[in-house]
Amino acid sequence: MLLEIQEIDRRLTPLAIGFAAAINDAARQVSNALLAVLLLAAAVLAWSGNGYLRRSFARRERLLQQLLQSQAEAFAEKELVQVTLGSIADAVITTDREQRVSYSNRNAEQMLGMSGSEMLGRPLDEVCRLEGEGGALHVLAGDGTPLPVDRSEAPIHAPDGTAIGQVIVLHDASEARRHAAQLSYQATHDELTDIMNRREFERRLRELLAALRQGSGGEHAVLYLDLDRFKIINDTSGHAAGDELIKQVSQLLQATLRERDIVGRLGGDEFGIMLTQCSHEDALRVAEKVRKAVVDLHFAWGVRSYRIGVSIGVVLLDGRSSSLKEVMKAADAACYMAKEKGRNRIHLYSDDDAELSVRQTEMEAVSRIRAALENDRFCLHLQTIVPLRGGRSHAEVLVRMLDEEGGLVPPMAIIPAAERYDLMPMLDRWVIRHAFEALAQQPPGTSWAINLSGASVCDEGLLEFVLEQQRITGVALEDVCFEITETVAVANLAQAATLIQDLQAQGARFALDDFGAGMSSFAYLKHLPVDYVKIDGSFIKGILHSPTERAMVESINQIAHVMGKQTIAEFVEDDAVLACLRAMGVDFAQGYGVGRPQPLLAAQPAVIV
């Protein structure tokens, strides 16, 4: 048994040894394979890890670069914003959610009198003390001085849209408000005298009348002042002297009146005074005080000394007072009556004053004339002037005003008002312009006579205006004759003579109109180089029945001929008068017996004499 076991052991031992060797060989092979696999895996992992690390490092580097770039851009943007905010002229303040200051620029520091560090973190209302509202808003500086500002603000939002603060901008409005105040002052005050102008005076008066109509009560008065002899100072010493006088009178009025009274310059040498809370008896006493103060004013200019007066119209106001227009019209009319009654006096307006009704009628005519000039509601008529001793006829240009319906207004309804209110220069220029335009369309040789008022004779710009119209229309001045009345020529002898000579030098002719109705001095003819003498119609009407008037006409005709001037008889109404004038040797005739005025378009063209 033992032997069998030993035999079996002998046999199995080599097998076991072989098996063990095989197992060892297999183990070594597996171990080697596993090691190779592990090495390969390690190599693969090392290669993959290296690639991943490189990518990670590259990404990190990119992110870092982007971060640095973003930081640089953010810094540059912040720097730009701060430099911009620091350089603008306005004060800029930002706050956080709790309305505490988080930023302020240099101008905010200067405006509020605090440093940025002092304001940082403090409540906005504590560092920026605003008072007032709208156009009167101002901020209190560090020393408590109010500074006018304009305020604007805007919220600051987070990305989710919630408000996290606000930006407040304060603009120094001192210069703008000073400029606005200056413009407002200039709009309400007269530039020369520094007192209220007419617009502001009338606005204050309108408010007073409105208060009276609403039952506020009290007595008030309006004074309308017009300086006497002011034109003499202007003419003899020049406009500079006139301006200085106006300034002295305005200062005198302010010194004479109470503080609550209102004085304004209404235009030229006219002033208005509003006496508020003043009894009607006291108003007349104040008016006399003002009159006396102006009379006592001794005005000196150079070596000359002047004394002036003032005509004052007084209108008393109470709850029954009417509109501004009516009050001013009444005051102006009362002032006019003071002048008409001798100047340097006071006239109290009364509703039943017959003289004032005439004045008011003229003032209404003035409004109609102004409206007609603005709307071109005038037309021209022609009246023929025929020769009695050979030659050619010509025509006188007559102006007619049209009412709102197109009807003709009688000349005497507008001429006196136009003369009294200095509208004749405008009317004369209208006639000259339109007459020249129409004459340019007439056949060659047509001649017209155009009337000039006294105001136009004294108008320094008339000569240039006539020459300008001549250049525009091409009319030959040889075809134009200007007519000036005797009274106007004598009253303005130097100006009339100068104008006549200047226009005659350009080819125009002149006629002395209404001769005999005024000064009737033949000596004036020597100083007035006119071409025609028009004998006043009052003599012509009685020439057949009055030896005196016949002798006057003969004398005027003979003297005129001796002086080398031709004569024209006015108001010739029939053939008998025409024959008498022809027998006397009068050169021309004009009147209804020769030809009535006709509208320009219907009139026959006339040729030069």
C-alpha positions, 0 to 999 in steps of 0.5 A: 500500500505504501509502495503504491502510494510512493509509486503514485507520488513518484508518478505525480511529482513530475506532473505536479512539478510540470503543472506548477511550472506551467502555472508559473509560466502562465502566471508570468505571461498573464503578469507580463500581459497585465503589466503591458496593459497597465503600461499601455493604459497608463500611457494612454491615461498620461497622454489623455491627461496631458491633453486635458491639462493643456486644454484646461490651462489654455481655457484658464489662460483665455478666461484670465485674458478675458477677465483682464480685458474686461477689467481694463474695459470696465476701468476705462469706462469708469474712468471715462464716465468719471472724467466726463462727469467731472468735466461737465458744467453741471453738478452730478450726484448719484445715490443708492437705494436708501437715497444716500450719496454714492458719488458726486463730481467736482461741480457738485462739491463746488456748488454745495460747498462740501468735499466728496468725502463729506457727502459720501454716504450722507442722505441726499436731503442733508447735503443738497437742500433744495427750496422753491419749485418750478422756475424758482427752484434754488439750492442752498450753498454751504454758506446758506446762499441761495443759488438758482438751479434747474434739476433733473433726475433719472433712476438707476436700475439693476439688470433685473429692472429694480431701482437701486438708486438715482442720478441727480443733475443740478444746472446753475440757472443764474445766468439763464434766469438773469437773462430771462429777467433782463428780457422781461424787464426790457419787454416792459420798460422803456429803453430810454427812460427806464420807466414802464413802456406803453404795453406794460402801462396799459396792462397794469391799467387793464388789471386795475379796470378789471378789479374795479368791475369786480367790485374792489372799490376805491377811486383812481385816476389816469393822467395823460401828459404831452410835453409842450414845445418839445418839437422846438427843442428837437428841431433847434438842438437835435434829437440828443437834446430831446432824448435827454429832456425826456429822461429828465422829465421821467426822473422828475415824474418818479420823484414827484409821485407816490411810490404806489403810483405808476408812470410810463412812457406812452411814446415820443414826448407822451407820458401816462400816470396811474394814480391808485387809491387816490380820491378824485379831488387829490387826483386834480391836486397831483395833476397840478403838482406834476404840471408845476414841477415840469414848468419849473424844470429848467432844461439846459443844453449847451449854451441854450436853456429851455423852459417847457410846459405840459398839457395834462388830460385827467380821467377819473376811474371808478366802478363804472369805468369802461374798457382800457381802449375807452379810458385811453381814448378819453385821456388822450382826448382830454390831453388834446383839449388841454393843448387846444385851450392854450397848452400847459394846463389840465383838462378833466374829461367829461362824458358830455364834453362836446369838444371831446366828442369831436376829438374822439371822432377824429381818433376813430377816423385815425383807426380807420385810416390805419386800417385802410393803410394796412389793407390798401383801401385807398384809391386814386382819382384824377382831376384835369387842369386845362390850359387857357392860353395854349399848351397841354393839359395835365391832371392833379392826383387826388386820394380817396379812402374806401370803407369796409364795404368799398364805398368812398369816404369824403376827404374831409372825413379823414384829412384833418385827423390824418394831419393832426395825428401825423399820418399824412407822411404815410398817406403821402408816401402811399400816394407817391408810390402808387401814382408813380406806378400808375404814371409809368403805365401812361403814354409818354408825356403824361404829367400829374401833380401830387400833393405834399402835406406839411409833415412830408415837407419836413420829412428828411427822408422824403427826397430819397423816397421820391428818388427811390420810387423814380428808380423803381418805376422809371418815371421821368421826374419831368412828368411830375409836379408836386403841390404844397399849400401856401400855409405849409410852405410859409410855416416851413419856409427853409425846409420847403425851399430846400425840398423844392430846389433838390427835386427841381434839380432832378427835373420835377416841378412845383406848384404853390397851392391855395395861394391867397388863403394864408399869409398872402405875402408876395415876398414869400414867392421870392424864396420859393422857386415854384413853377406854378401859383394856384390861386385859392378858389375862394377868390375865384368863386366871387370873381364875377361879382366882387371887384375886390376878389377880381382885383386880388386874382388879377394882382396874383396873376400879374405878380406871378407872371412877373416872377416867371411863374404860371398861374392856375385858377381853382374852383372854376365852376362855369363857362362865365368864370372860365371866360373871365379868367381867360381874359385876365390872362390866367394860364390854367383852370381847374374845377367842376366847370372844367372836369370833375375828379374821376377814378384813375382807371376811368380818367383820360390820360393827360399830357405834360404842359 
